[in-house]
Amino acid sequence: MELKDLIRLMWRNVKYIILGLVLGAGVGLFVSKIQPPVYEATAKFFVSRVRQQGNTDMLSLSDEQLLAINLQLAKSQSVLDDVSSQLGSRVEVDTIQAGAIPNTLIIQIKAQDDDPQRAAMTANLLVQTLIQQNDILLSGRYAAFESAINEQADQVQKQIDALQTQIDQVNEAGVQEQLVQVNQQIEQLKMEIASLEEEVASFPYTPSPLERITLAEKQAQLDQLHSLMTLYQQIQTNLIYIGQPGQNGSRLEDPEFATLLSTLGIYQQINVSLINSRENVRLARMQGAQNIMQIVLATPPKDPIRPMPVLYFLLGGVVGLALAASTILLIDHLDDSLKSVKQMEELLGLPVLGSVSDYKPVSSGLITSHNLFSLEAEAFRTLGASVEMISAEKNICTLLVLNVESADTETTIAANLAVVNALRGKKVILLDGDMDRPRLHTLFEIENQNGFAELLSTKLDLNRACQAVSGVKGLTLITGGVKDKESAAWLDAEKWGQLLIQLQRQADLIIINGPSAEVADAQILASKISAVLLVIRPGYTPVDAAQTALRRLQLVGAHTAGIVLNQKTQHQKIKTRILSLLKTKLYGNKDSRDVNAEAENANVLPF
């Protein structure tokens, strides 16, 4: 579908598009009215830490890590459970939003609730709970590390005391006992190192902020244990050397004593190192402590964030518009009716001669005889001119107006076309060829007696069947008559042809209002007619029905001159009704013929 065809399709259905727009906007407003209001309170707090002069913090965290930890804690279940218990109602995770303000160390907490007071309380309680959780988390970072250092320092102090005693009383049993203790200490260190290495290896390749903190603690403990292991191995070597015999089978007293002193010095060195590490941890805990300070206190909001009537109104209108347009496109895609002139000419191979409307109010009669200056009458005059051009080229003296669908058999196109040609000075005979449902006599207020059916079934005089139409000079009407169901005369094509030859002697043009193209009468009539006009209702007549009707006409050798579009639209009905009311106001209850005559004499256009 081309863009211009799409625009035309939407313009033809603009009332449905407007309806979808209005309904969508109305639904949006309705939803905004029934939806409970949601309020949002915002609290902000500042996250910082003491800047250290040296690299004394073995478990230091960057600003990005601090923000990430606090953002993760803000929506953790433990924090939400704590806030829920203090608040007395359940706080869901989807009602909490936590985010860092770009390029700052400020975090804002947003809490949503249907109660503005409770929303503000929730946001403030979240900040206070985060402060408490941070204190617990930071103190826990160093607790395990400091406890391990204290335990190792106590063990080293025991070794120092034992060595001091051995120095005072050097003997083999004391050295062996010391060696046993050192070996035990080495084995314990090996197990601790192996356990820590397994724990470090179990961490994921990309740890979370909290996991990175734990990993740093484990790595620092592992480095400390490796350092201790090196010192204990040196002590083990010294003690083994003390316990070995000399060259002469006697112990070397002086080397033994010197080794004990050396071992004591190493233990003292270890003790000093552990004391320094413990002090560094304590100093790091004091220097690296976070400083969380609430800088914006959450207050109860005045206006809800949801619903937003204007947004809902616009969104509903857009959705309604989209649904209406989609529905129109879907219906158009599924619709197999003839719609455009181009489509008709391509599929049927016939020209479109004109576009008219056969609608009329019951009290007004034919539009061409009662309202000559209307747009509808002008459309029939244009159609008459097109037919006259074809008649001049192909010598057409009999014209059959044939409806493709049975639903359109009550058309007045043939009658209006006859009136137009009669007003041009031609002698026109209008014949009602729809014997099953004749109706032309009702349009001209003539009795349906001695009509076309009687001419076919009896030897009725042709002059008795022809009735002059009052008010339209040169127009003669032959009604449909009453069809005898028991008689088969209407199936006699030769009699139809003879009757039409007689009529041609009395008129310049014979226009026949035919039945539906689906019945046999239509094919019999078409076989004896100079030209056929196919009446199609755009948007209603199926493609298959039009093509089938055309093939039937071609089978009987009928000449189809072209297509007439029957634009039977609702807006024309409304327009005609309004004009009728206006004429009543301006001209009273005068007859419409008198109104047109007055308008013509006054050189003005009537309604």
N, C-alpha and C positions, 0 to 999 in steps of 0.2 A: 504494500500500500504506500502510495506516494504521500508526501507531506500535505499537498493541497487536498487530497482525498481524505486524509485524516482530519484536517481542519474542517472540511465540509461535514464529515460524519459527526464531529463534536458539535458543530453549529446546529445540525439538525436535531441533536439530542441535548441542546443546551438546557432545556427545562429539567431534564433528569440530572444533569451535572449540578445545576443550581440546587435541586432537591437534595442530592447527596451532600453538597457543601453545607446546606442548612441543617440537615439531619445530623451530620457529623459534628458540626459546631454545637448543636443542641445536646448531643450525647456527651460531648466534652464538658459542657457546663453542668449537666446533670451529675456526671461522675465527680466533678469538683465539689458539688454540693453535698453528696452523700458520703464522700471520703472523709474519715476523721482527720482533724488537723494534727500535724507533726511539728514539734518545736525542736530547735537545735541551739544548744548552749556551747560556748567555746571558752576553754581555759588554756593559758599558755605558761610554760615554765622554761627556765634557762638551765642548761646543762654545761658545767665547766669542771675543771680540775686544777689543782695547784701545779704550776709549771716548775719542773725540777731543774736545778743547775747542772747536775751531773747525771750520769747513767746509773743511778742507784736503784731504780725500780726494775727488777727483773721480770715483772709481769705487767709492764706498761701497756696502755691502750691508747689508740689514736682517737681524735675527735670523731671521725666517721664511725669507729667501732662503738664509741660511747652512745652516739645517736642511734645506731642500729640496735644496740642492746635495749635501750629505753623504748624504742618503737616496738620491738618484739615483746617486751614485757607489758606494754600498755594493753595489748589485746590477748595476753596469755590467760588461760583459764583460771590459774591460781589468783591472779589479780582481780579478774571479774568475779570470782566466787567471794573474795574478801569484800569487794565493794557491794555485792549483792547482800551479804550478811549485814553489813552496816546500814544499807539503804532499806532493807526489809522487803525488797522485791527483786525479781530475777532481772539481771542485766544481760541481754543477748549481745553476742559479738558483732552482729551485723548492724547494731545501733551505735557502735563506737567507731570513730575515725581518728587515726593518729598519723600525723605527718610533720616533717621538719620543714621549716621555712627556709627556702634556698639561701645559701651563702651565710647562714647564721647557725648558732647552736641553740636555737629556740624551737621547741616542739609544741604544737598546738593539739589539744585534745577536743574533739567534738562529740557530744553526746546528744542523741535524739530520743525524744519521748513525747507522748501525747499530753503530758503535763509539763508546762514550762518550769515550774519550781523543781520538779524531780529531775528534769534535764540538767539544770544548773547544779543541783546537789551531786548528780552522778559524775559530771565533769570534774568538780572540785575533789570529790572523794577519790577519783582515779589518780589525780596528781599526788594527793597525800599518800595513797597506797604505794605509788611508784617510788616516792622518797624513802619509805620504809623498806621496800624490797631492795632498793639500791644499797642501803646501808647493810642489809643482811648479805647481799651478794658480794660486796667489796670486802667485808670482814671475813667472809668465807674464802675469798681468794688466797689470803695469806695464812689462814688458821692452820691448814694441813701442813704447809711448808714450814711454818715456825715450830709446829709440834714435832716434826721429823728432826729438825735441827736440835731442839732441846733434848730429844731422846739420844741422839748421837753424842751430844756434848756430855751427857751424864755418863755414857759408856766410856768415853775418852778420859773423863776425870777418874773413873775407877781404874783405868789402865795406868794413869799417871801415879795414882796412890800406890798401886801394886809395884810399879817399877821403883818408886822411891824406897819402898820397903826392901826390894831386892838389892838395890844399891847398898843399903845398909847391911844386909846379910845376903851376900852372893852365895848361892848354892845351886846345885844341879836341879834339885826338885823344883825350886822357884822358877828357874828358867824354863823347864819343861811345862810347868803349869802355865806360865805366861804364854808359851808357844801354843798351848792348847787353846787358850782364850783367843789368841790372835787368829788361829785357824777357824775357830767358830765364828769369829767376827767376819772373816773373809767370806766364809760360806753364806752367812746371813746377807752380806752385801751382794754376793752373786745372785741369790734368790730375789732380793729386792730389785736388783738391776734387770734381771730377766722378766720379772713381773711388770715393771714399768715399761720395758721395751715392748712387751705384748700389748699393753694398754695403748701405748703411742701408736703402734701399728694398726690397732683396731679402729682408729678415727677415720672418717671418710676423707676422700681426696680433697673435697671442698667443704671444710667445716663451716658451721654457722658461727655468728659472733660469740655465742655462749660457749660453743665447743672450742673455739680458738682460745678462750680464756683457760679452760681446763687443760687443753693441750700445752699451753705455755707453762702452766704449773708443773705438769708431768715432766716436761723437758728440763725445766730448771732443777727439779729433784734428781733427775737422771744424771745431769752434769755434776751435781754435788756428790752423788754416790760414786761416780767414776773417779773423782778427785780423792775421795776417801780410800777407795780401793787401791790406788797407787801408793798412798802412804802406808796402808796396812801391809801391802806386799813388801815394802822396804823394811818394815819392822819385822816381818816374818823372816826375811833374809838375815837380819842382824841376830835374831834369836837362834836361828839354826846355826849360825856361825859360832855363837857362844857355846852351844851344846856339843860341838864337835871336839874330839880330842886333839891334842898337839902332836908334834912329831915324836916326842919322847914318851908318849903315853901319859903325860901329865897335862893338866889344864894350864892355859896361859892366863894367869890372874890379871895382869895389867890389860891385855887386849879385851878380856871379858868385861872388865870394869869400864873400859873406854866405850865398848859397844853398848853397855847398859846406859851409859850417859848419853850416847848418841841416840839411842832409842827413846830415852826420856825426852830428849830435845825434840824429836819428831812428834811425839805425843803432845807435847806442849804447843808445838807449831799447829797441830791439828786443832787443839783446843782453842787457840787464839783465832784460827780461821773460822771455826764454828761460831765463836762469840761475835766475830765481825759480821758473819753472814746473818746471825740473828738480829743484830743491831741494824744491819742494812734493811732487813725485811720490815722491822718495826718503823724505821725511818721512811721506807717506801710506802707503807700503809698510811702513815700520816700525811706524806706529801702527795700521794696519788689519790687521796680521798676525793670523791666527786662532791661537787657543790650544786645541788639541785634547789632552785629557788623559783617559786611561783611568782610570775611577774604580772599576770592578768588573771583576775578572779572571775570565774563564770557567774554571770547574772541571768535571771530568768528572762528569756526573750519575749518581746511584745507581740511579734507577728510570726505566724507559722511559716516554715519553709515549704510545706506541702499541705494541701493542694494549692496550685497556682491557677486561678480561674482563667487568666488571660492566656497562659501557655496551653492549658487544657482546651480552651476554646479554639485557638489557632491549630493545635495539633489535631483536634477532632475534625476541624474543617478540612485540613489537608488530607487526613485519612479518608474522610467521606468523599472528598473530591477524587482521590486516587481509586477508591472502590467503585465510584460511579463510572469513572473513565474506563476502568478495567472491565466492568460489567458490560459497558457499551461495546468495547472492543471484542469481548467474548461473544456477545449476542450477534454482533456483526459477522464474526468469523463463522459462527454456526448457522447464521441465516443464509438460506440458499435462494432468496428472492432477488429479482432484478432491481437494481438500485439506481445506477447512473445511466445517462444517455450513451456514454461510450461503451459500457458493458452490454447494453441492449443491441447496439449496432454491430458489435463484434460477435456476439453469440447468435443473433438471429439473422444478421446480414440484411437488415431493413433500416431505412432512414426513419428518424423520429420527426414527424411532421408538425407536432405542436404539443403543448402542455396546457390542459384546461382543467376546470373543476366543475363537476356536475352537481355540486351541492346547492340546494335552494331551500329557503323557508317554505312551508306548506302554503302560506297565504300569498306568496309573491308570484307564483307561476314560473315560466322560463325566464332566465336572466337576460337572454338576448332580446326578448320582446317586451320586457317590463322595466329593464334598467340598462338602456343602450350605452350609457357612458361609464359603466363600471369596468373595473379591471378584468373581471371574469368575462364580460361580454367582449372585451377587446381581445382576449385570448381565443375566443371562438371565431372572431373575425380573422385573426391571424391564421388559424387552422383552415378556415374556409379559403383563404387566399392560397395556402399551400396546396389544398386539394384542387383548386381551380387551375393552378399551374400544371399539376400532374394530368388533369383532365384534358388540357389543351394539347399536351404532348402525346397522350395515348388514347384520346377520344373516349373518355370515360363518361358513360351516360347512366350507369347504375352503380350505386355505391352501397356496400354492406358494412355496417358498423358492428363489429363482432367482439364480444367480451371473452377474454381468455378464461376467466373464472366464472363459475355459476353464481358466486356471491355478488358479482358486479352486474348482474343482468338488469338491475333497476336503474341503470344509468340514463341520463337525459342528454347524452352527447349527441346522439342522432337527431333528436328534436331541435336542439339549439343550432346544430349545423344546418338543418333544413331551414330554420328561420333566417339565419345569416345569409344563405344563398337566395332565399325569396326576397329579402330586403334589397338585394343587389339587382332586382328586376328579373330574375329567372322564374320560370314556372317549375315548381318543385312539388313532387309527390312524396310524401312521407308515409312509409308503410311499416306497420308494426308486424314484424316477422316472428315475434316470440308468441306463438299461439298457446303455449302452456301457461305463460304468465304475462298476458298483455297488460300494458299500463299507460300507453300513450294517450288513450282516450281520457284518462283521469287528468293528465296534464293540461289538455285543451278543453276539458269539461264537455266532452261529447259522449253520447251513448255508444256502447260497444255492441252494435248490431250491424248485420250485413257487412262484415269485414273480410279480412284475408282468408280466414278459415272457410267462410261461406262461398267465396269465389272459387276455392279449390274443390269443394265438395259438391257444389250445385252449379247450375247455369245462371247464376245471379248476374244481372246486368251490371257492368262495370261502373256505369254512371251512378247507380244507386249506392255503390260502395264508397265512392269518392265524396268526401265532405270537406267543404271549404272551411278554412280556419279564420274566424273573425279577428280582425285587427292586424292580420298579416296578409297583405295582398300577394297573390300568386302561389300561396301554399295550400296544398290539398292533402288531407289526411285519410288514410285507409286504416281503420283500426284492426286489431288482431282477430276480432270475432270470437265465436264460441266453437272450439274444436270438437268435432264428433269423434269420440274415441273408437267407435265401431267402424268408422270409415277409414279407408287406407288411401284416400285421395291425396293427402298431404305428402305421401311418399312418391307420388308420380312426378318425377323430375321434368317430364315433357310438358305437363300441364303448367308447372311453374314457369318454364321457359316461355310458353305461349302467353301466359298472363303478363309477364314482364315485357314482352314485345308489344302487347297492346298498350301497356302503360307508357312505353317510350314514345308512342305516337302523340300522347297528350301532354308531355312534359319535357323540359330541357334536362332535368336531372331527377333521378329516382334515388332516394335515400331510404335504406331499409334498416330498421332497428332490429338486429338479429338476436337470436338466443345465445346461450352459452356455447362456446366452441366445443364443449364436451358432448353435445347432443347431435343426433343424426340430422335434424333440421338444418343445422348450420352448414354442414357439408353439402346438402342438396341445394341450398340457397347459393352457397359460394360457387358451385359449379356453373351457375347460370348468370353470375354477376360479372360486370366489367372489372371491378376492383374491390378489394377488401381492406378495411382499416381495422387493425388489431388494437383493442383497448387494453392497456396494461396499467396496473396501479404500482408505481415504484415503491419498493419496500414491502409489498404484499404478494405480488404475483411470483410464484416460484419459477425458477429457470426451466425445470423439467416440464411444467404445465405449458409455458409459452412455446418451448421447442416442440412439444407434442402437438399442440394446436397448429403450429406452422407446418409440420409434416403432414397432418391430415388435410390441410388445405392444398398442399402440393400434390398429394395423391389424387385429388379430384380435379386437378388442373386449374385451380383458382389462382388468380393473380392478386398477390398481397402487395398493396401500394406502399404501406408504411405503418408506423406505430403512432398511436395517440396516447399520451400520458394522462392518466386520470388522477390529478392531485387532489385527493379528498382528505384535507388536513383539518385538524381541529381548530386552528387559529382562524381559518376562513369562516367557520361556523360562528365563532365568537364575534368576529368582525362584522358579519352580516347582521347578527342580532343587534349589535350596538348601533349600526347604521339604521336599522329598522326602527329602533327606539327613538333615534334622533329625528327621523322623518315624521314620526308620530307627534313629537313635540313641536316641530316646525310647521307641519302641514295639517295637523289634526288627523281626522279619519278619512281623508280624501282617498279615492282609489289611486293605486300606484301608477296607473296609466295617466291619470290626470296630473299627478305630480311630475312625471317625466315630460308630459306635454308642456306644462308651465315652465319647467326648467329649460326646455328646448326653445320656447318662445322668448324666454328671458336671457337666452344665450349663456346659461350657467350650467354647471354639472350637477345633476341630482345625486343624492346619496345612494 
